[in-house]
Amino acid sequence: MNLTGQQTLPVSQAQAWAALNDTAMLQAAVPGCEAITPTGDNAFDVLMAVSIGPVKAKFKGRLQLTDLVPPQSYRLAFEGSGGAAGHGKGQAHVVLEALAPQQTRLNYEVSASVGGKLAQIGSRLVDLAAQKLAEDFFARFHSALLERHPPAAPATDPMPAPPAAAPATGPLRRLIDWLRRRFR
């Protein structure tokens, strides 16, 4: 399975980097993730519940970050086992690119393989589940970023003065003149 994409994040490159390295934020954003536990330098144990078609299982896995170039990029190697449900392993390359002071593009490339029952349900179903997982992750991650770093409120101008009334002409002008003469 190969998955490639990009997302525009509403934060600076440094804020995006910090969020991608915040285990609590990632745990909340990854659908089905129950725990991300640091086990060493850039190494983590992960526990997550996964459902792909008829296969449902809890997966225990390991993540290892390598080739770190803060705040621009890193590689992520992962492997996990769900017992009888199967196993998976792969790698991802994540690149952050500043677009504006509060806008960062996240590019990602993922390649993975699965075995066991997961492999038996078909690559199309696995690919669709991976795409859905990525969409759900980025929707949650985007919301968490906005909550943590709300956009600055635009500067507001004081209430503009109402436009000056144009001088009345024609029948309206005659009515105003008549009312003035009448009520002097």
Residue frames relative to the residue before (quaternion, step in Angstrom):
aa qw qx qy qz dx dy dz
M 1.0000 0.0000 0.0000 0.0000 0.00 0.00 0.00
N 0.0567 -0.7674 0.6385 0.0139 3.53 -1.05 0.88
L 0.0213 -0.7855 0.6174 -0.0372 3.53 -0.95 0.95
T 0.0175 0.7913 -0.6081 0.0619 3.55 -0.78 1.09
G 0.2266 0.7833 -0.5602 0.1458 3.55 -1.01 0.73
Q 0.2123 -0.7454 0.6098 0.1654 3.49 -1.37 -0.11
Q 0.1283 -0.7655 0.6286 0.0484 3.50 -1.23 0.64
T 0.2903 -0.7174 0.5996 0.2039 3.55 -1.13 0.64
L 0.1807 -0.8015 0.5674 0.0553 3.54 -0.69 1.16
P 0.4280 -0.7476 0.4553 0.2251 3.62 -0.94 0.90
V 0.6078 0.5246 -0.3532 0.4802 3.58 1.05 0.79
S 0.6330 -0.5085 0.4069 0.4185 3.55 -1.31 0.15
Q 0.6694 -0.4905 0.3699 0.4178 3.54 -1.27 0.31
A 0.6530 0.5098 -0.3156 0.4627 3.62 0.96 -0.83
Q 0.6571 0.4947 -0.3141 0.4742 3.61 0.99 -0.80
A 0.6304 0.5209 -0.3332 0.4692 3.60 1.01 -0.75
W 0.6410 0.5218 -0.3194 0.4635 3.58 0.96 -0.88
A 0.6606 0.5046 -0.3102 0.4613 3.60 0.87 -0.93
A 0.6662 0.5038 -0.3077 0.4558 3.60 0.92 -0.85
L 0.6701 0.4946 -0.3019 0.4639 3.59 1.00 -0.78
N 0.7167 0.3868 -0.2451 0.5260 3.57 1.25 -0.25
D 0.5278 0.5947 -0.4075 0.4491 3.58 1.29 0.33
T 0.3376 -0.7902 0.4715 0.1982 3.59 -0.23 1.26
A 0.6298 0.5289 -0.3500 0.4484 3.62 1.00 -0.69
M 0.6625 0.4983 -0.3041 0.4694 3.57 0.96 -0.85
L 0.6628 0.4982 -0.3040 0.4691 3.57 0.96 -0.84
Q 0.6294 0.5363 -0.3377 0.4497 3.58 0.96 -0.84
A 0.6726 0.4859 -0.2932 0.4749 3.59 0.97 -0.82
A 0.7112 0.4750 -0.2603 0.4481 3.61 1.04 -0.70
V 0.6609 0.4944 -0.3189 0.4659 3.62 1.06 -0.62
P 0.4091 -0.7250 0.4920 0.2548 3.61 -0.55 1.10
G 0.8254 0.2127 -0.1761 0.4924 3.57 -0.88 0.97
C 0.5036 0.6595 -0.4316 0.3536 3.59 1.23 -0.10
E 0.1882 -0.8024 0.5613 0.0757 3.56 -0.77 1.07
A 0.8097 -0.0604 0.0512 0.5814 3.60 1.11 -0.55
I 0.0349 -0.7178 0.6937 0.0472 3.51 -1.27 0.67
T 0.0201 -0.8303 0.5534 -0.0626 3.54 -0.43 1.26
P 0.3957 -0.7084 0.5242 0.2585 3.62 -0.69 1.02
T 0.1088 -0.8063 0.5800 0.0405 3.58 -0.99 0.87
G 0.7866 -0.0886 0.0666 0.6074 3.58 1.26 0.01
D 0.7519 -0.3381 0.2732 0.4956 3.54 -1.27 -0.29
N 0.8574 -0.1120 0.0266 0.5015 3.55 -0.59 1.24
A 0.5804 0.5324 -0.3894 0.4775 3.58 1.15 0.67
F 0.0369 -0.8135 0.5789 -0.0422 3.55 -1.01 0.88
D 0.2873 -0.6779 0.6399 0.2199 3.53 -1.28 0.53
V 0.1229 -0.7962 0.5917 0.0302 3.55 -1.02 0.86
L 0.0809 -0.7565 0.6473 0.0475 3.54 -1.13 0.77
M 0.1681 0.7974 -0.5642 0.1323 3.57 -0.71 1.05
A 0.3757 -0.6882 0.5778 0.2268 3.51 -1.25 0.64
V 0.0538 -0.8115 0.5813 -0.0249 3.55 -0.77 1.09
S 0.0971 -0.7658 0.6349 0.0310 3.52 -1.14 0.83
I 0.0940 0.7674 -0.6282 0.0876 3.56 -0.64 1.10
G 0.8018 -0.1118 0.0279 0.5864 3.53 -0.31 1.27
P 0.8195 -0.2097 0.1605 0.5086 3.59 -0.85 -0.94
V 0.6165 0.5577 -0.3444 0.4362 3.59 1.24 -0.21
K 0.0386 0.7737 -0.6280 0.0737 3.55 -0.73 1.16
A 0.1958 0.7857 -0.5645 0.1603 3.56 -0.83 0.95
K 0.4041 -0.6304 0.5880 0.3060 3.50 -1.38 0.24
F 0.1807 -0.7874 0.5853 0.0695 3.51 -0.84 1.05
K 0.1655 -0.7226 0.6626 0.1066 3.51 -1.12 0.83
G 0.0799 0.8279 -0.5468 0.0962 3.52 -0.78 1.00
R 0.3361 -0.6977 0.5941 0.2175 3.48 -1.43 0.02
L 0.1412 -0.7506 0.6411 0.0756 3.50 -1.20 0.75
Q 0.0268 -0.7794 0.6259 0.0105 3.55 -1.06 0.74
L 0.2312 -0.7610 0.5942 0.1197 3.57 -0.77 1.09
T 0.0270 0.7881 -0.6139 0.0372 3.57 -0.96 0.89
D 0.8066 0.2857 -0.2119 0.4721 3.55 -1.35 0.15
L 0.1768 0.8157 -0.5267 0.1609 3.57 0.97 0.89
V 0.0216 0.7527 -0.6565 0.0446 3.54 -0.95 1.02
P 0.1324 -0.8346 0.5296 0.0737 3.61 0.32 1.24
P 0.6980 -0.2863 -0.6561 -0.0180 1.70 -1.80 1.70
Q 0.4296 0.7600 -0.4007 0.2781 3.59 1.08 0.68
S 0.8317 -0.1360 0.1477 0.5176 3.61 0.72 -0.92
Y 0.0600 0.7590 -0.6479 -0.0232 3.49 -1.43 0.21
R 0.3542 -0.6696 0.6006 0.2559 3.50 -1.39 0.21
L 0.1587 -0.7716 0.6131 0.0598 3.51 -1.15 0.75
A 0.1158 -0.7635 0.6328 0.0562 3.57 -0.74 1.09
F 0.0010 -0.8081 0.5882 -0.0296 3.58 -0.94 0.86
E 0.0380 0.7526 -0.6572 0.0136 3.48 -1.29 0.55
G 0.0579 0.8087 -0.5818 0.0645 3.55 -1.07 0.71
S 0.1928 -0.7657 0.6055 0.0996 3.51 -1.29 0.49
G 0.1625 -0.7816 0.5984 0.0678 3.50 -1.04 0.91
G 0.6088 -0.5652 0.3524 0.4310 3.56 1.08 0.68
A 0.8462 -0.0795 0.0887 0.5193 3.56 -0.90 -1.00
A 0.5867 0.5979 -0.3717 0.4002 3.61 1.17 -0.49
G 0.6434 -0.5230 0.3336 0.4485 3.57 1.13 -0.49
H 0.3433 -0.7163 0.5708 0.2079 3.50 -1.33 -0.23
G 0.0924 -0.7883 0.6050 0.0634 3.52 -1.29 0.30
K 0.0290 0.7757 -0.6305 0.0006 3.52 -1.27 0.42
G 0.1952 0.7854 -0.5712 0.1371 3.49 -1.20 0.50
Q 0.3228 -0.7231 0.5686 0.2230 3.49 -1.30 -0.36
A 0.1579 -0.7629 0.6203 0.0910 3.52 -1.28 0.47
H 0.1804 -0.7363 0.6402 0.1240 3.54 -1.21 0.60
V 0.0921 -0.8019 0.5903 -0.0054 3.56 -0.70 1.15
V 0.0214 -0.7919 0.6095 -0.0290 3.58 -0.87 1.03
L 0.1742 -0.7722 0.6059 0.0799 3.56 -0.92 0.99
E 0.0469 -0.7916 0.6090 -0.0170 3.55 -0.96 0.95
A 0.3709 -0.7280 0.5344 0.2167 3.57 -0.69 1.10
L 0.1791 -0.7874 0.5841 0.0827 3.56 -0.86 1.03
A 0.7586 -0.0486 0.0844 0.6442 3.55 1.17 -0.78
P 0.7221 -0.4327 0.2746 0.4647 3.62 -1.17 0.16
Q 0.8015 0.1583 -0.0908 0.5695 3.62 1.01 -0.69
Q 0.6476 0.4505 -0.3413 0.5110 3.57 0.95 0.90
T 0.0068 0.8025 -0.5925 0.0702 3.54 -0.77 1.13
R 0.2820 -0.7304 0.5936 0.1864 3.55 -1.01 0.80
L 0.1619 -0.7534 0.6329 0.0754 3.54 -0.96 0.99
N 0.0986 -0.7740 0.6250 0.0257 3.57 -0.69 1.15
Y 0.0100 0.8125 -0.5827 0.0126 3.58 -0.97 0.78
E 0.0870 -0.7428 0.6624 0.0435 3.51 -1.25 0.68
V 0.0319 -0.8001 0.5984 -0.0287 3.56 -0.74 1.08
S 0.0068 0.7467 -0.6647 -0.0235 3.54 -1.09 0.75
A 0.0678 0.8044 -0.5809 0.1043 3.55 -0.85 0.99
S 0.1458 -0.7525 0.6317 0.1158 3.51 -1.30 0.34
V 0.1800 -0.7747 0.5992 0.0917 3.55 -1.18 0.64
G 0.1249 -0.7795 0.6098 0.0710 3.53 -1.26 0.48
G 0.6860 0.4641 -0.3518 0.4362 3.57 -1.29 0.15
K 0.8206 -0.1920 0.1528 0.5161 3.59 -1.11 -0.64
L 0.5866 0.5803 -0.3730 0.4242 3.58 1.07 -0.64
A 0.6731 0.4854 -0.2997 0.4706 3.58 0.96 -0.83
Q 0.6471 0.5458 -0.3179 0.4270 3.60 1.10 -0.66
I 0.6527 0.5304 -0.3418 0.4194 3.62 1.08 -0.51
G 0.6148 -0.5980 0.3279 0.3961 3.57 1.24 -0.05
S 0.5380 -0.6631 0.4266 0.2980 3.50 -0.99 0.90
R 0.6003 0.5706 -0.3725 0.4187 3.62 1.04 -0.66
L 0.6792 0.4756 -0.2900 0.4780 3.58 0.90 -0.91
V 0.6335 0.5175 -0.3251 0.4746 3.60 1.02 -0.76
D 0.6528 0.5129 -0.3103 0.4632 3.61 0.95 -0.85
L 0.6586 0.4991 -0.3082 0.4713 3.60 0.95 -0.86
A 0.6463 0.5086 -0.3188 0.4711 3.60 0.99 -0.80
A 0.6456 0.5120 -0.3216 0.4665 3.60 0.99 -0.79
Q 0.6408 0.5129 -0.3229 0.4713 3.60 0.99 -0.82
K 0.6577 0.5018 -0.3082 0.4697 3.60 0.94 -0.86
L 0.6270 0.5314 -0.3260 0.4671 3.58 1.00 -0.82
A 0.6556 0.5022 -0.3066 0.4732 3.60 0.95 -0.87
E 0.6517 0.5113 -0.3193 0.4603 3.62 0.92 -0.87
D 0.6688 0.4941 -0.2975 0.4691 3.58 0.92 -0.92
F 0.6281 0.5359 -0.3341 0.4547 3.58 0.98 -0.85
F 0.7201 0.4513 -0.2770 0.4484 3.60 0.72 -1.01
A 0.6011 0.5371 -0.3685 0.4629 3.62 1.06 -0.58
R 0.6821 0.4709 -0.2824 0.4829 3.60 0.91 -0.91
F 0.6517 0.5244 -0.3087 0.4526 3.57 0.95 -0.89
H 0.6367 0.5276 -0.3138 0.4667 3.58 0.98 -0.89
S 0.6586 0.5026 -0.3040 0.4704 3.60 0.92 -0.90
A 0.6598 0.5063 -0.3055 0.4637 3.58 0.95 -0.87
L 0.6276 0.5261 -0.3330 0.4674 3.59 1.04 -0.73
L 0.6690 0.4922 -0.3016 0.4682 3.59 0.93 -0.87
E 0.6377 0.5149 -0.3298 0.4684 3.57 1.07 -0.69
R 0.7020 0.4600 -0.2626 0.4760 3.57 0.95 -0.88
H 0.7938 0.1433 -0.0437 0.5895 3.58 1.03 -0.83
P 0.1041 -0.8229 0.5549 0.0649 3.62 0.33 1.16
P 0.5390 -0.6167 0.4491 0.3570 3.58 -1.03 0.70
A 0.5422 -0.6116 0.4658 0.3389 3.54 -1.10 0.72
A 0.4790 -0.6568 0.4987 0.3006 3.54 -1.01 0.84
P 0.4809 -0.6631 0.4749 0.3217 3.59 -0.89 0.83
A 0.5630 -0.5929 0.4524 0.3562 3.55 -1.12 0.69
T 0.2258 -0.7825 0.5665 0.1260 3.54 -0.91 0.90
D 0.3675 -0.7028 0.5688 0.2181 3.52 -1.06 0.84
P 0.5554 -0.5699 0.4536 0.4012 3.59 -1.11 0.51
M 0.6750 -0.4872 0.3499 0.4297 3.55 -1.20 0.45
P 0.3867 -0.7151 0.5216 0.2589 3.57 -0.72 0.97
A 0.5438 -0.6043 0.4714 0.3418 3.53 -1.16 0.67
P 0.5213 -0.6225 0.4569 0.3633 3.56 -1.00 0.70
P 0.5673 -0.6018 0.4185 0.3754 3.56 -1.02 0.65
A 0.5486 -0.6080 0.4588 0.3448 3.53 -1.09 0.73
A 0.4883 -0.6655 0.4781 0.3000 3.51 -0.97 0.89
A 0.4328 -0.6798 0.5283 0.2673 3.51 -0.95 0.87
P 0.5498 -0.6084 0.4336 0.3736 3.58 -0.99 0.70
A 0.4815 -0.6739 0.4844 0.2818 3.51 -0.97 0.93
T 0.0847 -0.7832 0.6149 0.0351 3.56 -1.09 0.73
G 0.7887 0.3409 -0.2344 0.4547 3.51 -1.28 0.24
P 0.8463 -0.1482 0.1023 0.5013 3.58 -1.09 -0.71
L 0.6164 0.5431 -0.3545 0.4466 3.62 1.07 -0.69
R 0.6448 0.5178 -0.3199 0.4624 3.57 0.96 -0.82
R 0.6531 0.5089 -0.3168 0.4627 3.60 0.94 -0.86
L 0.6399 0.5215 -0.3276 0.4596 3.62 1.04 -0.79
I 0.6546 0.5011 -0.3168 0.4690 3.59 0.91 -0.88
D 0.6517 0.5053 -0.3209 0.4658 3.60 0.90 -0.86
W 0.6477 0.5184 -0.3203 0.4574 3.61 0.93 -0.86
L 0.6584 0.5043 -0.3140 0.4620 3.62 0.98 -0.91
R 0.6324 0.5281 -0.3362 0.4562 3.61 0.98 -0.76
R 0.6739 0.4830 -0.3022 0.4703 3.58 0.88 -0.92
R 0.6739 0.5260 -0.2940 0.4274 3.56 0.95 -0.82
F 0.8015 0.2942 -0.1340 0.5032 3.59 0.92 -0.85
R 0.3438 0.7335 -0.5148 0.2806 3.62 1.00 0.68
